[in-house]
């Protein structure tokens, strides 16, 4: 076996590995990963990805990469083909990727969520490299189960494309001082939240945006809640983001948004719904459990900043 930089590899050499990866995540996560695989292949074509691939003869059997985005490096897939997992290939690649990202001039932050990882020991490698980490869960709900009606005084309307600024403001306010904001720079500023919402709504950044299951919630004080939904596959609806402004939290709005999205998924004939949540976000986790979501995969969110800077984790 040999390890090669991705910048030296053609899309043709990793096509079979990317196809296997797409099939793997579709089966494990109900996620149609083909768009991501196409983007990886496009990055290889442009020689714009930083990472490595392990080859067994002419066959590519494992790869890992990172990309630069808004002043941070984001580690992407950590994947090995069937028959090559559990041999330390992914962990060795991850060590190389993390070291390179941390040493990269001008880059002072590295983030990763290991949802798309086939490595059992990946999370321990982040700890050795000085990352702050917290467990997250990918949850699935069978939509054949009925969805209860939530009586409420809140008013919901479909989220429109011109609601990007409004939604980003609610999301930013809801995340100030939270654990998720400490580990994910997406929530750090209104501008970064806006880019995040634009990616979800305008550029299909997490599956195909679903306007029928995405809502803005308002009360007497105006808009205070938002839910963004997508289709990860032809049968799976995904809750990408649900946020409630601080002044409206604890009053049942999150439950109303979630049940409304689940009912919309059911009307569309989808089979399952999915979402991911930080385990320490106990209030949200209890809500999702009450609504019938079950654990599908445990992973973790990891973040590192260059010393002497520190990531401040809320108590």
C-alpha positions as CSV (number, residue, x, y, z in Angstrom):
1,X,0.0,0.0,0.0
2,X,1.1,3.6,-0.6
3,X,-0.2,7.0,0.6
4,X,-0.5,9.8,-2.0
5,X,-1.5,13.4,-1.8
6,X,-5.0,14.0,-3.2
7,X,-3.5,16.8,-5.3
8,X,-1.6,14.1,-7.3
9,X,-4.7,11.8,-7.8
10,X,-7.1,12.0,-10.7
11,X,-10.9,11.7,-10.2
12,X,-10.8,8.5,-12.2
13,X,-8.5,6.9,-9.6
14,X,-11.0,7.5,-6.7
15,X,-14.3,7.2,-8.6
16,X,-15.0,3.7,-7.3
17,X,-14.2,4.6,-3.7
18,X,-16.5,7.7,-3.9
19,X,-19.2,5.5,-5.4
20,X,-18.8,3.0,-2.5
21,X,-18.9,5.9,0.0
22,X,-22.1,7.2,-1.5
23,X,-23.7,3.8,-1.1
24,X,-22.4,3.4,2.4
25,X,-23.8,6.7,3.8
26,X,-27.1,6.1,2.0
27,X,-27.5,2.8,3.8
28,X,-26.3,4.0,7.2
29,X,-27.6,7.5,7.4
30,X,-30.4,7.6,4.7
31,X,-28.4,10.3,3.1
32,X,-27.9,10.6,-0.7
33,X,-24.3,11.5,-0.8
34,X,-23.8,11.8,-4.5
35,X,-23.8,15.6,-4.6
36,X,-20.9,15.6,-2.1
37,X,-19.0,13.0,-4.0
38,X,-19.4,15.0,-7.2
39,X,-18.0,18.0,-5.3
40,X,-15.1,16.0,-4.1
41,X,-14.4,14.8,-7.6
42,X,-14.6,18.4,-8.9
43,X,-12.1,19.5,-6.3
44,X,-9.7,16.7,-7.3
45,X,-10.1,17.9,-10.9
46,X,-9.1,21.4,-9.9
47,X,-6.3,20.2,-7.6
48,X,-7.9,22.2,-4.9
49,X,-8.3,19.6,-2.1
50,X,-5.8,19.1,0.6
51,X,-5.6,15.5,1.9
52,X,-4.4,12.0,1.2
53,X,-5.5,8.7,-0.3
54,X,-4.3,5.2,0.5
55,X,-4.0,2.9,-2.5
56,X,-3.7,-0.9,-2.6
57,X,-2.0,-1.3,-5.9
58,X,-4.1,0.7,-8.4
59,X,-7.2,0.7,-6.1
60,X,-8.0,3.7,-3.9
61,X,-9.2,2.2,-0.5
62,X,-9.2,5.1,2.0
63,X,-9.1,8.9,1.9
64,X,-9.4,12.0,4.1
65,X,-9.3,15.7,3.3
66,X,-9.9,19.2,4.6
67,X,-11.0,22.5,3.0
68,X,-10.6,26.1,3.9
69,X,-13.7,28.1,4.6
70,X,-14.1,31.5,6.2
71,X,-10.8,31.5,8.1
72,X,-11.0,27.9,9.3
73,X,-10.1,24.4,8.0
74,X,-13.0,21.9,8.0
75,X,-12.1,18.3,7.9
76,X,-14.3,16.3,5.5
77,X,-14.9,12.6,5.0
78,X,-12.7,10.0,6.7
79,X,-13.7,6.9,4.7
80,X,-12.3,3.4,4.0
81,X,-13.6,0.8,1.7
82,X,-15.2,-2.4,3.0
83,X,-12.5,-4.9,3.9
84,X,-10.0,-2.1,4.8
85,X,-11.7,-0.8,7.9
86,X,-10.4,-1.5,11.4
87,X,-6.8,-1.6,10.2
88,X,-5.8,1.9,11.2
89,X,-5.8,3.4,7.7
90,X,-8.3,6.1,8.4
91,X,-6.7,7.0,11.8
92,X,-3.3,7.4,10.1
93,X,-4.8,9.6,7.4
94,X,-6.6,11.7,10.0
95,X,-3.3,12.3,11.9
96,X,-1.7,13.6,8.6
97,X,-4.7,15.8,7.8
98,X,-4.9,17.4,11.3
99,X,-1.2,18.0,11.4
100,X,-1.2,19.7,8.0
101,X,-4.3,21.8,8.8
102,X,-2.8,23.0,12.2
103,X,0.5,23.8,10.5
104,X,-1.0,25.6,7.6
105,X,0.2,29.3,7.6
106,X,-2.6,31.8,8.2
107,X,-5.0,29.1,9.5
108,X,-5.8,29.4,13.2
109,X,-8.8,27.2,13.5
110,X,-9.7,23.6,12.6
111,X,-13.2,22.0,12.9
112,X,-14.6,18.6,12.2
113,X,-17.8,16.6,12.8
114,X,-17.1,12.9,12.4
115,X,-20.5,11.9,11.2
116,X,-19.0,10.8,7.9
117,X,-16.2,8.6,9.4
118,X,-15.7,4.9,9.2
119,X,-12.9,5.0,11.8
120,X,-13.8,3.6,15.2
121,X,-10.9,5.4,17.0
122,X,-11.1,8.8,15.2
123,X,-12.4,10.8,18.1
124,X,-9.3,9.9,20.2
125,X,-7.0,11.3,17.6
126,X,-8.6,14.7,18.0
127,X,-8.0,14.6,21.7
128,X,-4.3,13.9,21.1
129,X,-4.1,16.8,18.8
130,X,-5.4,19.3,21.3
131,X,-9.0,19.6,20.2
132,X,-12.1,20.4,22.3
133,X,-14.8,17.8,21.6
134,X,-18.4,17.0,22.5
135,X,-20.5,14.0,21.6
136,X,-23.3,14.4,19.1
137,X,-26.0,12.0,18.0
138,X,-27.6,11.5,14.6
139,X,-31.2,10.6,15.2
140,X,-33.9,9.0,13.0
141,X,-37.7,9.0,13.3
142,X,-40.0,6.6,11.5
143,X,-42.6,8.8,9.9
144,X,-45.2,6.0,9.9
145,X,-45.7,6.9,13.5
146,X,-48.4,9.6,13.9
147,X,-47.4,13.1,14.8
148,X,-49.4,14.8,17.5
149,X,-51.0,18.2,17.1
150,X,-49.4,21.0,19.2
151,X,-52.0,23.6,20.3
152,X,-50.3,26.9,20.3
153,X,-50.8,30.7,20.1
154,X,-47.7,31.0,17.8
155,X,-48.2,31.7,14.2
156,X,-46.3,29.8,11.6
157,X,-45.7,30.6,7.9
158,X,-43.5,29.0,5.3
159,X,-40.0,30.2,5.2
160,X,-39.3,32.1,1.9
161,X,-36.0,32.7,0.1
162,X,-36.1,36.4,1.1
163,X,-36.2,35.3,4.8
164,X,-32.5,34.6,4.8
165,X,-31.5,37.6,6.8
166,X,-34.3,37.2,9.3
167,X,-33.6,33.5,9.8
168,X,-29.8,34.1,10.2
169,X,-30.5,36.7,13.0
170,X,-32.8,34.3,14.9
171,X,-30.2,31.5,14.6
172,X,-27.4,33.8,15.7
173,X,-29.3,35.1,18.8
174,X,-30.4,31.6,19.8
175,X,-26.8,30.3,19.8
176,X,-25.0,33.1,21.7
177,X,-23.1,31.6,24.6
178,X,-23.9,28.0,23.7
179,X,-21.8,24.9,23.4
180,X,-22.6,24.5,19.7
181,X,-21.4,28.1,19.0
182,X,-18.1,27.4,20.8
183,X,-17.4,24.4,18.6
184,X,-18.7,25.6,15.3
185,X,-17.7,29.0,14.0
186,X,-20.8,29.0,11.8
187,X,-22.7,30.6,14.7
188,X,-20.1,33.1,15.7
189,X,-21.4,36.2,13.9
190,X,-24.6,37.3,12.1
191,X,-22.6,37.3,8.8
192,X,-21.5,33.7,9.2
193,X,-25.0,32.6,10.2
194,X,-26.3,34.3,7.0
195,X,-23.7,32.4,4.9
196,X,-24.9,29.2,6.6
197,X,-28.6,29.9,5.8
198,X,-27.8,30.9,2.2
199,X,-25.9,27.6,1.8
200,X,-28.9,25.6,3.1
201,X,-31.6,27.5,1.3
202,X,-30.1,28.8,-1.9
203,X,-27.3,26.3,-2.6
204,X,-28.6,22.9,-1.4
205,X,-25.7,22.7,1.1
206,X,-27.4,19.9,3.1
207,X,-29.6,18.1,0.7
208,X,-32.4,19.7,-1.3
209,X,-34.1,22.6,0.6
210,X,-37.7,21.8,1.5
211,X,-39.8,25.0,1.6
212,X,-42.9,23.0,2.6
213,X,-41.4,21.8,5.8
214,X,-39.4,25.0,6.7
215,X,-41.1,27.7,8.8
216,X,-40.8,31.1,10.5
217,X,-42.7,31.4,13.8
218,X,-44.0,34.7,15.1
219,X,-45.7,35.9,18.3
220,X,-46.8,39.3,19.6
221,X,-43.1,40.4,19.6
222,X,-42.6,39.4,16.0
223,X,-40.6,36.6,14.4
224,X,-38.9,34.5,17.1
225,X,-38.4,31.0,15.7
226,X,-37.2,29.3,12.5
227,X,-36.9,25.8,11.2
228,X,-34.9,24.9,8.1
229,X,-35.6,21.5,6.5
230,X,-34.3,19.5,3.5
231,X,-34.5,16.2,1.7
232,X,-31.4,14.1,2.2
233,X,-32.8,11.5,-0.1
234,X,-36.0,10.7,-1.9
235,X,-37.4,9.1,1.3
236,X,-35.7,11.0,4.2
237,X,-36.5,14.5,5.4
238,X,-33.9,16.3,7.5
239,X,-34.2,19.0,10.1
240,X,-31.1,21.1,9.3
241,X,-31.7,23.8,11.9
242,X,-34.3,24.7,14.5
243,X,-33.8,27.9,16.5
244,X,-35.9,29.9,19.0
245,X,-34.9,33.4,20.1
246,X,-34.0,33.6,23.8
247,X,-37.1,35.5,24.8
248,X,-39.4,32.7,23.4
249,X,-37.5,29.7,24.7
250,X,-39.2,27.3,27.1
251,X,-42.7,28.1,25.8
252,X,-43.3,25.2,23.5
253,X,-42.3,26.8,20.2
254,X,-39.5,24.3,19.4
255,X,-42.0,21.5,19.8
256,X,-44.5,23.3,17.5
257,X,-41.8,23.8,14.8
258,X,-40.7,20.2,15.0
259,X,-44.2,18.7,14.8
260,X,-45.1,21.0,11.9
261,X,-42.0,19.9,10.0
262,X,-42.7,16.2,10.7
263,X,-46.3,16.5,9.5
264,X,-45.1,18.2,6.4
265,X,-42.7,15.4,5.7
266,X,-45.5,12.9,6.2
267,X,-47.8,14.7,3.8
268,X,-45.0,14.5,1.2
269,X,-44.9,10.8,1.6
270,X,-41.4,10.6,3.1
271,X,-40.5,7.5,5.2
272,X,-38.1,8.9,7.8
273,X,-36.9,12.1,9.3
274,X,-33.4,12.8,10.7
275,X,-31.5,15.4,12.6
276,X,-28.3,15.7,14.6
277,X,-27.9,17.1,18.1
278,X,-25.2,17.7,20.7
279,X,-25.8,15.2,23.6
280,X,-25.2,17.9,26.2
281,X,-28.1,20.0,24.8
282,X,-30.4,18.1,27.1
283,X,-33.5,20.2,26.6
284,X,-33.5,19.7,22.9
285,X,-32.5,16.0,23.2
286,X,-35.5,15.3,25.5
287,X,-37.8,17.0,23.0
288,X,-36.5,14.8,20.1
289,X,-36.9,11.7,22.2
290,X,-40.4,12.7,23.1
291,X,-41.2,13.1,19.4
292,X,-40.0,9.6,18.7
293,X,-36.5,10.1,17.4
294,X,-34.0,7.2,18.0
295,X,-30.2,7.0,17.9
296,X,-28.8,6.0,14.5
297,X,-25.1,7.0,14.9
298,X,-22.9,8.6,17.6
299,X,-20.2,10.9,16.5
300,X,-18.5,14.1,17.8
301,X,-17.9,17.7,17.1
302,X,-14.3,18.8,17.4
303,X,-12.6,22.2,17.3
304,X,-9.1,23.6,17.8
305,X,-7.7,27.1,17.8
306,X,-4.0,28.1,17.7
307,X,-2.6,28.8,21.2
308,X,-2.6,31.0,23.1
309,X,-6.2,31.4,21.9
310,X,-8.6,29.1,23.7
311,X,-12.1,27.6,23.0
312,X,-14.3,28.6,25.9
313,X,-16.7,25.8,26.6
314,X,-19.8,27.0,28.5
315,X,-20.3,25.4,31.9
